[in-house]
Amino acid sequence: MKTTYRGHEIDVHRDMCLGGWQMLYYSIFRLSDGFECVSGFEDSAETVRDKIKQFKERIDRELAEDDPWWEQEGKA
């Protein structure tokens, strides 16, 4: 399931992994420049909708930070 939220595209879906069981795959991309904020997968029973809700909360927290998604960290 894909959705957009506050300038970000959230994609969360279940799919079969190479081992033959269902995994939860997810990503967040910033729409303005295509920056990949988060991506990964997990073997969990969590629902797609619950994960999307978590990511919306994460986006809110990141946007409230001075350095969202740690872009400037480590740059001189």
mmJSON file of the N, C-alpha and C atoms, coordinates in Angstrom:
{"data_MODEL":{"atom_site":{
"group_PDB":["ATOM","ATOM","ATOM","ATOM","ATOM","ATOM","ATOM","ATOM","ATOM","ATOM","ATOM","ATOM","ATOM","ATOM","ATOM","ATOM","ATOM","ATOM","ATOM","ATOM","ATOM","ATOM","ATOM","ATOM","ATOM","ATOM","ATOM","ATOM","ATOM","ATOM","ATOM","ATOM","ATOM","ATOM","ATOM","ATOM","ATOM","ATOM","ATOM","ATOM","ATOM","ATOM","ATOM","ATOM","ATOM","ATOM","ATOM","ATOM","ATOM","ATOM","ATOM","ATOM","ATOM","ATOM","ATOM","ATOM","ATOM","ATOM","ATOM","ATOM","ATOM","ATOM","ATOM","ATOM","ATOM","ATOM","ATOM","ATOM","ATOM","ATOM","ATOM","ATOM","ATOM","ATOM","ATOM","ATOM","ATOM","ATOM","ATOM","ATOM","ATOM","ATOM","ATOM","ATOM","ATOM","ATOM","ATOM","ATOM","ATOM","ATOM","ATOM","ATOM","ATOM","ATOM","ATOM","ATOM","ATOM","ATOM","ATOM","ATOM","ATOM","ATOM","ATOM","ATOM","ATOM","ATOM","ATOM","ATOM","ATOM","ATOM","ATOM","ATOM","ATOM","ATOM","ATOM","ATOM","ATOM","ATOM","ATOM","ATOM","ATOM","ATOM","ATOM","ATOM","ATOM","ATOM","ATOM","ATOM","ATOM","ATOM","ATOM","ATOM","ATOM","ATOM","ATOM","ATOM","ATOM","ATOM","ATOM","ATOM","ATOM","ATOM","ATOM","ATOM","ATOM","ATOM","ATOM","ATOM","ATOM","ATOM","ATOM","ATOM","ATOM","ATOM","ATOM","ATOM","ATOM","ATOM","ATOM","ATOM","ATOM","ATOM","ATOM","ATOM","ATOM","ATOM","ATOM","ATOM","ATOM","ATOM","ATOM","ATOM","ATOM","ATOM","ATOM","ATOM","ATOM","ATOM","ATOM","ATOM","ATOM","ATOM","ATOM","ATOM","ATOM","ATOM","ATOM","ATOM","ATOM","ATOM","ATOM","ATOM","ATOM","ATOM","ATOM","ATOM","ATOM","ATOM","ATOM","ATOM","ATOM","ATOM","ATOM","ATOM","ATOM","ATOM","ATOM","ATOM","ATOM","ATOM","ATOM","ATOM","ATOM","ATOM","ATOM","ATOM","ATOM","ATOM","ATOM","ATOM","ATOM","ATOM","ATOM","ATOM","ATOM","ATOM","ATOM","ATOM"],
"id":[1,2,3,4,5,6,7,8,9,10,11,12,13,14,15,16,17,18,19,20,21,22,23,24,25,26,27,28,29,30,31,32,33,34,35,36,37,38,39,40,41,42,43,44,45,46,47,48,49,50,51,52,53,54,55,56,57,58,59,60,61,62,63,64,65,66,67,68,69,70,71,72,73,74,75,76,77,78,79,80,81,82,83,84,85,86,87,88,89,90,91,92,93,94,95,96,97,98,99,100,101,102,103,104,105,106,107,108,109,110,111,112,113,114,115,116,117,118,119,120,121,122,123,124,125,126,127,128,129,130,131,132,133,134,135,136,137,138,139,140,141,142,143,144,145,146,147,148,149,150,151,152,153,154,155,156,157,158,159,160,161,162,163,164,165,166,167,168,169,170,171,172,173,174,175,176,177,178,179,180,181,182,183,184,185,186,187,188,189,190,191,192,193,194,195,196,197,198,199,200,201,202,203,204,205,206,207,208,209,210,211,212,213,214,215,216,217,218,219,220,221,222,223,224,225,226,227,228],
"type_symbol":["N","C","C","N","C","C","N","C","C","N","C","C","N","C","C","N","C","C","N","C","C","N","C","C","N","C","C","N","C","C","N","C","C","N","C","C","N","C","C","N","C","C","N","C","C","N","C","C","N","C","C","N","C","C","N","C","C","N","C","C","N","C","C","N","C","C","N","C","C","N","C","C","N","C","C","N","C","C","N","C","C","N","C","C","N","C","C","N","C","C","N","C","C","N","C","C","N","C","C","N","C","C","N","C","C","N","C","C","N","C","C","N","C","C","N","C","C","N","C","C","N","C","C","N","C","C","N","C","C","N","C","C","N","C","C","N","C","C","N","C","C","N","C","C","N","C","C","N","C","C","N","C","C","N","C","C","N","C","C","N","C","C","N","C","C","N","C","C","N","C","C","N","C","C","N","C","C","N","C","C","N","C","C","N","C","C","N","C","C","N","C","C","N","C","C","N","C","C","N","C","C","N","C","C","N","C","C","N","C","C","N","C","C","N","C","C","N","C","C","N","C","C","N","C","C","N","C","C"],
"label_atom_id":["N","CA","C","N","CA","C","N","CA","C","N","CA","C","N","CA","C","N","CA","C","N","CA","C","N","CA","C","N","CA","C","N","CA","C","N","CA","C","N","CA","C","N","CA","C","N","CA","C","N","CA","C","N","CA","C","N","CA","C","N","CA","C","N","CA","C","N","CA","C","N","CA","C","N","CA","C","N","CA","C","N","CA","C","N","CA","C","N","CA","C","N","CA","C","N","CA","C","N","CA","C","N","CA","C","N","CA","C","N","CA","C","N","CA","C","N","CA","C","N","CA","C","N","CA","C","N","CA","C","N","CA","C","N","CA","C","N","CA","C","N","CA","C","N","CA","C","N","CA","C","N","CA","C","N","CA","C","N","CA","C","N","CA","C","N","CA","C","N","CA","C","N","CA","C","N","CA","C","N","CA","C","N","CA","C","N","CA","C","N","CA","C","N","CA","C","N","CA","C","N","CA","C","N","CA","C","N","CA","C","N","CA","C","N","CA","C","N","CA","C","N","CA","C","N","CA","C","N","CA","C","N","CA","C","N","CA","C","N","CA","C","N","CA","C","N","CA","C","N","CA","C","N","CA","C","N","CA","C","N","CA","C","N","CA","C"],
"label_alt_id":[null,null,null,null,null,null,null,null,null,null,null,null,null,null,null,null,null,null,null,null,null,null,null,null,null,null,null,null,null,null,null,null,null,null,null,null,null,null,null,null,null,null,null,null,null,null,null,null,null,null,null,null,null,null,null,null,null,null,null,null,null,null,null,null,null,null,null,null,null,null,null,null,null,null,null,null,null,null,null,null,null,null,null,null,null,null,null,null,null,null,null,null,null,null,null,null,null,null,null,null,null,null,null,null,null,null,null,null,null,null,null,null,null,null,null,null,null,null,null,null,null,null,null,null,null,null,null,null,null,null,null,null,null,null,null,null,null,null,null,null,null,null,null,null,null,null,null,null,null,null,null,null,null,null,null,null,null,null,null,null,null,null,null,null,null,null,null,null,null,null,null,null,null,null,null,null,null,null,null,null,null,null,null,null,null,null,null,null,null,null,null,null,null,null,null,null,null,null,null,null,null,null,null,null,null,null,null,null,null,null,null,null,null,null,null,null,null,null,null,null,null,null,null,null,null,null,null,null],
"label_comp_id":["MET","MET","MET","LYS","LYS","LYS","THR","THR","THR","THR","THR","THR","TYR","TYR","TYR","ARG","ARG","ARG","GLY","GLY","GLY","HIS","HIS","HIS","GLU","GLU","GLU","ILE","ILE","ILE","ASP","ASP","ASP","VAL","VAL","VAL","HIS","HIS","HIS","ARG","ARG","ARG","ASP","ASP","ASP","MET","MET","MET","CYS","CYS","CYS","LEU","LEU","LEU","GLY","GLY","GLY","GLY","GLY","GLY","TRP","TRP","TRP","GLN","GLN","GLN","MET","MET","MET","LEU","LEU","LEU","TYR","TYR","TYR","TYR","TYR","TYR","SER","SER","SER","ILE","ILE","ILE","PHE","PHE","PHE","ARG","ARG","ARG","LEU","LEU","LEU","SER","SER","SER","ASP","ASP","ASP","GLY","GLY","GLY","PHE","PHE","PHE","GLU","GLU","GLU","CYS","CYS","CYS","VAL","VAL","VAL","SER","SER","SER","GLY","GLY","GLY","PHE","PHE","PHE","GLU","GLU","GLU","ASP","ASP","ASP","SER","SER","SER","ALA","ALA","ALA","GLU","GLU","GLU","THR","THR","THR","VAL","VAL","VAL","ARG","ARG","ARG","ASP","ASP","ASP","LYS","LYS","LYS","ILE","ILE","ILE","LYS","LYS","LYS","GLN","GLN","GLN","PHE","PHE","PHE","LYS","LYS","LYS","GLU","GLU","GLU","ARG","ARG","ARG","ILE","ILE","ILE","ASP","ASP","ASP","ARG","ARG","ARG","GLU","GLU","GLU","LEU","LEU","LEU","ALA","ALA","ALA","GLU","GLU","GLU","ASP","ASP","ASP","ASP","ASP","ASP","PRO","PRO","PRO","TRP","TRP","TRP","TRP","TRP","TRP","GLU","GLU","GLU","GLN","GLN","GLN","GLU","GLU","GLU","GLY","GLY","GLY","LYS","LYS","LYS","ALA","ALA","ALA"],
"label_asym_id":["A","A","A","A","A","A","A","A","A","A","A","A","A","A","A","A","A","A","A","A","A","A","A","A","A","A","A","A","A","A","A","A","A","A","A","A","A","A","A","A","A","A","A","A","A","A","A","A","A","A","A","A","A","A","A","A","A","A","A","A","A","A","A","A","A","A","A","A","A","A","A","A","A","A","A","A","A","A","A","A","A","A","A","A","A","A","A","A","A","A","A","A","A","A","A","A","A","A","A","A","A","A","A","A","A","A","A","A","A","A","A","A","A","A","A","A","A","A","A","A","A","A","A","A","A","A","A","A","A","A","A","A","A","A","A","A","A","A","A","A","A","A","A","A","A","A","A","A","A","A","A","A","A","A","A","A","A","A","A","A","A","A","A","A","A","A","A","A","A","A","A","A","A","A","A","A","A","A","A","A","A","A","A","A","A","A","A","A","A","A","A","A","A","A","A","A","A","A","A","A","A","A","A","A","A","A","A","A","A","A","A","A","A","A","A","A","A","A","A","A","A","A","A","A","A","A","A","A"],
"label_entity_id":["1","1","1","1","1","1","1","1","1","1","1","1","1","1","1","1","1","1","1","1","1","1","1","1","1","1","1","1","1","1","1","1","1","1","1","1","1","1","1","1","1","1","1","1","1","1","1","1","1","1","1","1","1","1","1","1","1","1","1","1","1","1","1","1","1","1","1","1","1","1","1","1","1","1","1","1","1","1","1","1","1","1","1","1","1","1","1","1","1","1","1","1","1","1","1","1","1","1","1","1","1","1","1","1","1","1","1","1","1","1","1","1","1","1","1","1","1","1","1","1","1","1","1","1","1","1","1","1","1","1","1","1","1","1","1","1","1","1","1","1","1","1","1","1","1","1","1","1","1","1","1","1","1","1","1","1","1","1","1","1","1","1","1","1","1","1","1","1","1","1","1","1","1","1","1","1","1","1","1","1","1","1","1","1","1","1","1","1","1","1","1","1","1","1","1","1","1","1","1","1","1","1","1","1","1","1","1","1","1","1","1","1","1","1","1","1","1","1","1","1","1","1","1","1","1","1","1","1"],
"label_seq_id":[1,1,1,2,2,2,3,3,3,4,4,4,5,5,5,6,6,6,7,7,7,8,8,8,9,9,9,10,10,10,11,11,11,12,12,12,13,13,13,14,14,14,15,15,15,16,16,16,17,17,17,18,18,18,19,19,19,20,20,20,21,21,21,22,22,22,23,23,23,24,24,24,25,25,25,26,26,26,27,27,27,28,28,28,29,29,29,30,30,30,31,31,31,32,32,32,33,33,33,34,34,34,35,35,35,36,36,36,37,37,37,38,38,38,39,39,39,40,40,40,41,41,41,42,42,42,43,43,43,44,44,44,45,45,45,46,46,46,47,47,47,48,48,48,49,49,49,50,50,50,51,51,51,52,52,52,53,53,53,54,54,54,55,55,55,56,56,56,57,57,57,58,58,58,59,59,59,60,60,60,61,61,61,62,62,62,63,63,63,64,64,64,65,65,65,66,66,66,67,67,67,68,68,68,69,69,69,70,70,70,71,71,71,72,72,72,73,73,73,74,74,74,75,75,75,76,76,76],
"pdbx_PDB_ins_code":[null,null,null,null,null,null,null,null,null,null,null,null,null,null,null,null,null,null,null,null,null,null,null,null,null,null,null,null,null,null,null,null,null,null,null,null,null,null,null,null,null,null,null,null,null,null,null,null,null,null,null,null,null,null,null,null,null,null,null,null,null,null,null,null,null,null,null,null,null,null,null,null,null,null,null,null,null,null,null,null,null,null,null,null,null,null,null,null,null,null,null,null,null,null,null,null,null,null,null,null,null,null,null,null,null,null,null,null,null,null,null,null,null,null,null,null,null,null,null,null,null,null,null,null,null,null,null,null,null,null,null,null,null,null,null,null,null,null,null,null,null,null,null,null,null,null,null,null,null,null,null,null,null,null,null,null,null,null,null,null,null,null,null,null,null,null,null,null,null,null,null,null,null,null,null,null,null,null,null,null,null,null,null,null,null,null,null,null,null,null,null,null,null,null,null,null,null,null,null,null,null,null,null,null,null,null,null,null,null,null,null,null,null,null,null,null,null,null,null,null,null,null,null,null,null,null,null,null],
"Cartn_x":[0.846,0.0,0.896,0.656,1.401,0.503,1.109,0.394,1.399,0.907,1.769,1.362,2.362,2.116,3.193,2.771,3.659,4.915,4.721,5.827,6.658,6.149,6.866,5.957,6.557,5.816,6.154,5.131,5.281,4.783,5.596,5.2,5.412,4.341,4.399,3.582,4.186,3.447,4.028,3.212,3.642,3.932,4.992,5.346,6.116,6.18,6.893,8.397,9.142,10.608,11.145,12.442,13.036,12.938,12.783,12.637,11.251,10.285,8.961,7.901,8.226,7.221,6.993,5.938,5.56,6.415,6.892,7.65,6.956,7.21,6.687,7.817,7.629,8.623,8.142,9.074,8.665,9.732,9.272,10.184,9.486,10.315,9.861,10.81,10.25,11.024,10.461,11.361,10.935,10.615,9.449,8.997,9.757,10.225,10.857,12.133,12.909,14.185,14.478,13.532,13.727,14.618,14.947,15.811,15.176,15.931,15.439,15.667,14.605,14.685,14.826,14.042,14.034,13.643,14.247,13.768,14.217,13.469,13.835,12.724,12.852,11.865,11.907,10.849,10.804,9.861,10.163,9.319,8.416,7.242,6.375,4.917,4.086,2.647,1.947,2.713,2.15,1.401,0.299,-0.478,0.156,-0.157,0.331,-0.162,-1.416,-1.985,-1.318,-0.999,-0.318,1.084,1.777,3.125,3.062,2.088,1.921,1.653,0.827,0.554,1.848,2.673,3.963,4.844,4.866,5.707,5.208,3.921,3.4,3.865,3.833,4.332,5.831,6.566,8.022,8.317,7.569,7.754,7.498,6.438,6.152,7.324,7.876,9.017,10.242,10.522,11.692,11.574,10.401,10.22,10.29,10.073,10.178,11.639,12.547,13.962,14.683,15.817,16.657,17.325,17.628,18.304,17.508,16.367,15.565,16.334,16.157,16.763,18.294,18.854,20.293,21.099,20.551,21.22,22.538,22.566,23.743,24.757,24.382,25.271,26.565,27.673,28.957,29.495,28.729,29.213,29.873,30.988,31.714,31.357],
"Cartn_y":[-1.161,0.0,1.23,2.131,3.376,4.522,5.494,6.699,7.837,9.049,10.209,10.924,11.498,12.182,13.25,14.49,15.617,15.614,15.419,15.472,14.214,13.1,11.826,10.735,9.804,8.636,7.459,6.878,5.717,4.499,3.465,2.205,1.078,0.377,-0.775,-1.885,-3.054,-4.177,-5.504,-6.525,-7.895,-8.597,-9.395,-10.165,-11.395,-12.364,-13.6,-13.352,-13.795,-13.7,-14.951,-14.986,-16.143,-17.418,-17.265,-18.433,-19.043,-18.327,-18.884,-18.415,-17.479,-16.966,-15.486,-14.958,-13.563,-12.65,-11.558,-10.535,-9.192,-8.258,-6.904,-6.022,-5.439,-4.577,-3.13,-2.189,-0.799,0.168,1.379,2.451,3.796,4.821,6.204,6.979,7.674,8.543,9.956,10.948,12.342,12.683,13.255,13.513,14.649,15.625,16.8,16.465,15.491,15.18,13.682,12.837,11.392,10.792,11.556,11.081,9.881,8.786,7.594,7.793,7.975,8.24,6.951,5.951,4.67,3.582,2.416,1.251,0.006,-1.05,-2.29,-3.312,-4.328,-5.396,-6.035,-6.727,-7.426,-8.613,-9.589,-10.776,-10.508,-9.962,-9.555,-9.764,-9.868,-10.012,-8.661,-7.594,-6.246,-5.992,-5.268,-4.987,-3.853,-3.839,-2.779,-1.431,-1.347,-0.073,0.416,-0.498,-0.1,0.431,-0.191,0.258,1.64,1.863,3.174,4.229,3.897,4.831,5.159,4.154,4.376,5.312,5.101,5.924,7.357,7.56,8.936,9.636,8.935,9.5,9.768,8.87,9.045,10.275,10.467,11.64,12.907,12.931,14.089,14.39,13.351,13.547,14.06,13.481,13.897,15.35,15.739,17.105,18.133,17.702,18.599,18.791,17.955,18.025,19.101,19.577,20.531,19.875,18.6,17.858,16.589,16.749,15.56,14.543,13.297,12.151,12.212,12.977,13.066,13.419,14.261,14.604,15.371,16.275,17.13,16.542,15.49,14.891,14.41,14.809,14.368,15.212,16.205,17.081,18.298,18.717,19.894,21.124],
"Cartn_z":[0.0,0.0,0.0,-0.933,-1.012,-0.604,0.09,0.459,0.519,0.413,0.592,1.873,2.532,3.793,3.989,4.093,4.372,3.5,2.198,1.256,1.164,1.666,1.64,1.059,0.346,-0.118,0.799,1.377,2.251,1.485,1.438,0.78,1.78,2.104,3.006,2.37,2.238,1.654,2.133,2.036,2.339,1.022,1.058,-0.124,0.33,-0.536,-0.256,-0.356,0.629,0.564,-0.123,-0.37,-1.042,-0.214,1.1,1.96,1.904,1.309,1.112,2.092,2.988,3.914,3.642,4.223,4.038,4.913,4.32,5.035,4.818,5.712,5.6,5.075,3.883,3.247,3.343,3.557,3.738,3.247,2.886,2.517,2.68,2.902,2.906,2.001,1.011,0.135,0.223,0.251,0.217,-1.229,-1.471,-2.835,-3.508,-2.754,-3.36,-4.118,-3.619,-4.264,-4.371,-3.975,-4.081,-3.013,-1.969,-0.89,-0.19,-0.074,0.622,2.116,2.865,4.302,5.095,4.757,5.465,4.474,4.609,3.863,4.604,4.425,5.08,4.995,5.821,5.858,7.237,7.581,8.862,8.781,9.574,9.702,10.899,10.635,11.728,11.353,12.366,12.158,12.136,12.243,12.238,10.93,11.009,9.804,9.008,7.725,6.846,7.351,7.718,8.193,9.479,10.384,11.621,11.331,10.386,10.028,9.37,8.526,7.907,8.978,9.948,11.045,11.794,12.065,12.72,11.898,10.592,9.736,9.647,9.687,9.724,10.992,12.106,13.361,13.272,12.628,12.462,11.611,10.535,9.685,10.48,11.277,12.12,13.052,13.685,14.592,13.848,12.691,11.914,11.461,10.989,10.506,11.628,12.855,14.013,14.442,13.939,14.297,13.479,14.01,13.277,12.075,12.182,11.111,10.789,10.074,9.781,8.951,9.294,8.621,8.686,9.611,9.861,8.603,7.78,6.52,6.748,7.71,7.901,8.864,9.576,10.554,9.874,10.435,9.915,8.782,8.312,7.243,7.864,7.325,7.852,7.075],
"occupancy":[1.0,1.0,1.0,1.0,1.0,1.0,1.0,1.0,1.0,1.0,1.0,1.0,1.0,1.0,1.0,1.0,1.0,1.0,1.0,1.0,1.0,1.0,1.0,1.0,1.0,1.0,1.0,1.0,1.0,1.0,1.0,1.0,1.0,1.0,1.0,1.0,1.0,1.0,1.0,1.0,1.0,1.0,1.0,1.0,1.0,1.0,1.0,1.0,1.0,1.0,1.0,1.0,1.0,1.0,1.0,1.0,1.0,1.0,1.0,1.0,1.0,1.0,1.0,1.0,1.0,1.0,1.0,1.0,1.0,1.0,1.0,1.0,1.0,1.0,1.0,1.0,1.0,1.0,1.0,1.0,1.0,1.0,1.0,1.0,1.0,1.0,1.0,1.0,1.0,1.0,1.0,1.0,1.0,1.0,1.0,1.0,1.0,1.0,1.0,1.0,1.0,1.0,1.0,1.0,1.0,1.0,1.0,1.0,1.0,1.0,1.0,1.0,1.0,1.0,1.0,1.0,1.0,1.0,1.0,1.0,1.0,1.0,1.0,1.0,1.0,1.0,1.0,1.0,1.0,1.0,1.0,1.0,1.0,1.0,1.0,1.0,1.0,1.0,1.0,1.0,1.0,1.0,1.0,1.0,1.0,1.0,1.0,1.0,1.0,1.0,1.0,1.0,1.0,1.0,1.0,1.0,1.0,1.0,1.0,1.0,1.0,1.0,1.0,1.0,1.0,1.0,1.0,1.0,1.0,1.0,1.0,1.0,1.0,1.0,1.0,1.0,1.0,1.0,1.0,1.0,1.0,1.0,1.0,1.0,1.0,1.0,1.0,1.0,1.0,1.0,1.0,1.0,1.0,1.0,1.0,1.0,1.0,1.0,1.0,1.0,1.0,1.0,1.0,1.0,1.0,1.0,1.0,1.0,1.0,1.0,1.0,1.0,1.0,1.0,1.0,1.0,1.0,1.0,1.0,1.0,1.0,1.0,1.0,1.0,1.0,1.0,1.0,1.0],
"B_iso_or_equiv":[0.0,0.0,0.0,0.0,0.0,0.0,0.0,0.0,0.0,0.0,0.0,0.0,0.0,0.0,0.0,0.0,0.0,0.0,0.0,0.0,0.0,0.0,0.0,0.0,0.0,0.0,0.0,0.0,0.0,0.0,0.0,0.0,0.0,0.0,0.0,0.0,0.0,0.0,0.0,0.0,0.0,0.0,0.0,0.0,0.0,0.0,0.0,0.0,0.0,0.0,0.0,0.0,0.0,0.0,0.0,0.0,0.0,0.0,0.0,0.0,0.0,0.0,0.0,0.0,0.0,0.0,0.0,0.0,0.0,0.0,0.0,0.0,0.0,0.0,0.0,0.0,0.0,0.0,0.0,0.0,0.0,0.0,0.0,0.0,0.0,0.0,0.0,0.0,0.0,0.0,0.0,0.0,0.0,0.0,0.0,0.0,0.0,0.0,0.0,0.0,0.0,0.0,0.0,0.0,0.0,0.0,0.0,0.0,0.0,0.0,0.0,0.0,0.0,0.0,0.0,0.0,0.0,0.0,0.0,0.0,0.0,0.0,0.0,0.0,0.0,0.0,0.0,0.0,0.0,0.0,0.0,0.0,0.0,0.0,0.0,0.0,0.0,0.0,0.0,0.0,0.0,0.0,0.0,0.0,0.0,0.0,0.0,0.0,0.0,0.0,0.0,0.0,0.0,0.0,0.0,0.0,0.0,0.0,0.0,0.0,0.0,0.0,0.0,0.0,0.0,0.0,0.0,0.0,0.0,0.0,0.0,0.0,0.0,0.0,0.0,0.0,0.0,0.0,0.0,0.0,0.0,0.0,0.0,0.0,0.0,0.0,0.0,0.0,0.0,0.0,0.0,0.0,0.0,0.0,0.0,0.0,0.0,0.0,0.0,0.0,0.0,0.0,0.0,0.0,0.0,0.0,0.0,0.0,0.0,0.0,0.0,0.0,0.0,0.0,0.0,0.0,0.0,0.0,0.0,0.0,0.0,0.0,0.0,0.0,0.0,0.0,0.0,0.0],
"pdbx_formal_charge":[null,null,null,null,null,null,null,null,null,null,null,null,null,null,null,null,null,null,null,null,null,null,null,null,null,null,null,null,null,null,null,null,null,null,null,null,null,null,null,null,null,null,null,null,null,null,null,null,null,null,null,null,null,null,null,null,null,null,null,null,null,null,null,null,null,null,null,null,null,null,null,null,null,null,null,null,null,null,null,null,null,null,null,null,null,null,null,null,null,null,null,null,null,null,null,null,null,null,null,null,null,null,null,null,null,null,null,null,null,null,null,null,null,null,null,null,null,null,null,null,null,null,null,null,null,null,null,null,null,null,null,null,null,null,null,null,null,null,null,null,null,null,null,null,null,null,null,null,null,null,null,null,null,null,null,null,null,null,null,null,null,null,null,null,null,null,null,null,null,null,null,null,null,null,null,null,null,null,null,null,null,null,null,null,null,null,null,null,null,null,null,null,null,null,null,null,null,null,null,null,null,null,null,null,null,null,null,null,null,null,null,null,null,null,null,null,null,null,null,null,null,null,null,null,null,null,null,null],
"auth_seq_id":[1,1,1,2,2,2,3,3,3,4,4,4,5,5,5,6,6,6,7,7,7,8,8,8,9,9,9,10,10,10,11,11,11,12,12,12,13,13,13,14,14,14,15,15,15,16,16,16,17,17,17,18,18,18,19,19,19,20,20,20,21,21,21,22,22,22,23,23,23,24,24,24,25,25,25,26,26,26,27,27,27,28,28,28,29,29,29,30,30,30,31,31,31,32,32,32,33,33,33,34,34,34,35,35,35,36,36,36,37,37,37,38,38,38,39,39,39,40,40,40,41,41,41,42,42,42,43,43,43,44,44,44,45,45,45,46,46,46,47,47,47,48,48,48,49,49,49,50,50,50,51,51,51,52,52,52,53,53,53,54,54,54,55,55,55,56,56,56,57,57,57,58,58,58,59,59,59,60,60,60,61,61,61,62,62,62,63,63,63,64,64,64,65,65,65,66,66,66,67,67,67,68,68,68,69,69,69,70,70,70,71,71,71,72,72,72,73,73,73,74,74,74,75,75,75,76,76,76],
"auth_comp_id":["MET","MET","MET","LYS","LYS","LYS","THR","THR","THR","THR","THR","THR","TYR","TYR","TYR","ARG","ARG","ARG","GLY","GLY","GLY","HIS","HIS","HIS","GLU","GLU","GLU","ILE","ILE","ILE","ASP","ASP","ASP","VAL","VAL","VAL","HIS","HIS","HIS","ARG","ARG","ARG","ASP","ASP","ASP","MET","MET","MET","CYS","CYS","CYS","LEU","LEU","LEU","GLY","GLY","GLY","GLY","GLY","GLY","TRP","TRP","TRP","GLN","GLN","GLN","MET","MET","MET","LEU","LEU","LEU","TYR","TYR","TYR","TYR","TYR","TYR","SER","SER","SER","ILE","ILE","ILE","PHE","PHE","PHE","ARG","ARG","ARG","LEU","LEU","LEU","SER","SER","SER","ASP","ASP","ASP","GLY","GLY","GLY","PHE","PHE","PHE","GLU","GLU","GLU","CYS","CYS","CYS","VAL","VAL","VAL","SER","SER","SER","GLY","GLY","GLY","PHE","PHE","PHE","GLU","GLU","GLU","ASP","ASP","ASP","SER","SER","SER","ALA","ALA","ALA","GLU","GLU","GLU","THR","THR","THR","VAL","VAL","VAL","ARG","ARG","ARG","ASP","ASP","ASP","LYS","LYS","LYS","ILE","ILE","ILE","LYS","LYS","LYS","GLN","GLN","GLN","PHE","PHE","PHE","LYS","LYS","LYS","GLU","GLU","GLU","ARG","ARG","ARG","ILE","ILE","ILE","ASP","ASP","ASP","ARG","ARG","ARG","GLU","GLU","GLU","LEU","LEU","LEU","ALA","ALA","ALA","GLU","GLU","GLU","ASP","ASP","ASP","ASP","ASP","ASP","PRO","PRO","PRO","TRP","TRP","TRP","TRP","TRP","TRP","GLU","GLU","GLU","GLN","GLN","GLN","GLU","GLU","GLU","GLY","GLY","GLY","LYS","LYS","LYS","ALA","ALA","ALA"],
"auth_asym_id":["A","A","A","A","A","A","A","A","A","A","A","A","A","A","A","A","A","A","A","A","A","A","A","A","A","A","A","A","A","A","A","A","A","A","A","A","A","A","A","A","A","A","A","A","A","A","A","A","A","A","A","A","A","A","A","A","A","A","A","A","A","A","A","A","A","A","A","A","A","A","A","A","A","A","A","A","A","A","A","A","A","A","A","A","A","A","A","A","A","A","A","A","A","A","A","A","A","A","A","A","A","A","A","A","A","A","A","A","A","A","A","A","A","A","A","A","A","A","A","A","A","A","A","A","A","A","A","A","A","A","A","A","A","A","A","A","A","A","A","A","A","A","A","A","A","A","A","A","A","A","A","A","A","A","A","A","A","A","A","A","A","A","A","A","A","A","A","A","A","A","A","A","A","A","A","A","A","A","A","A","A","A","A","A","A","A","A","A","A","A","A","A","A","A","A","A","A","A","A","A","A","A","A","A","A","A","A","A","A","A","A","A","A","A","A","A","A","A","A","A","A","A","A","A","A","A","A","A"],
"auth_atom_id":["N","CA","C","N","CA","C","N","CA","C","N","CA","C","N","CA","C","N","CA","C","N","CA","C","N","CA","C","N","CA","C","N","CA","C","N","CA","C","N","CA","C","N","CA","C","N","CA","C","N","CA","C","N","CA","C","N","CA","C","N","CA","C","N","CA","C","N","CA","C","N","CA","C","N","CA","C","N","CA","C","N","CA","C","N","CA","C","N","CA","C","N","CA","C","N","CA","C","N","CA","C","N","CA","C","N","CA","C","N","CA","C","N","CA","C","N","CA","C","N","CA","C","N","CA","C","N","CA","C","N","CA","C","N","CA","C","N","CA","C","N","CA","C","N","CA","C","N","CA","C","N","CA","C","N","CA","C","N","CA","C","N","CA","C","N","CA","C","N","CA","C","N","CA","C","N","CA","C","N","CA","C","N","CA","C","N","CA","C","N","CA","C","N","CA","C","N","CA","C","N","CA","C","N","CA","C","N","CA","C","N","CA","C","N","CA","C","N","CA","C","N","CA","C","N","CA","C","N","CA","C","N","CA","C","N","CA","C","N","CA","C","N","CA","C","N","CA","C","N","CA","C","N","CA","C","N","CA","C","N","CA","C","N","CA","C"],
"pdbx_PDB_model_num":[1,1,1,1,1,1,1,1,1,1,1,1,1,1,1,1,1,1,1,1,1,1,1,1,1,1,1,1,1,1,1,1,1,1,1,1,1,1,1,1,1,1,1,1,1,1,1,1,1,1,1,1,1,1,1,1,1,1,1,1,1,1,1,1,1,1,1,1,1,1,1,1,1,1,1,1,1,1,1,1,1,1,1,1,1,1,1,1,1,1,1,1,1,1,1,1,1,1,1,1,1,1,1,1,1,1,1,1,1,1,1,1,1,1,1,1,1,1,1,1,1,1,1,1,1,1,1,1,1,1,1,1,1,1,1,1,1,1,1,1,1,1,1,1,1,1,1,1,1,1,1,1,1,1,1,1,1,1,1,1,1,1,1,1,1,1,1,1,1,1,1,1,1,1,1,1,1,1,1,1,1,1,1,1,1,1,1,1,1,1,1,1,1,1,1,1,1,1,1,1,1,1,1,1,1,1,1,1,1,1,1,1,1,1,1,1,1,1,1,1,1,1,1,1,1,1,1,1]
}}}
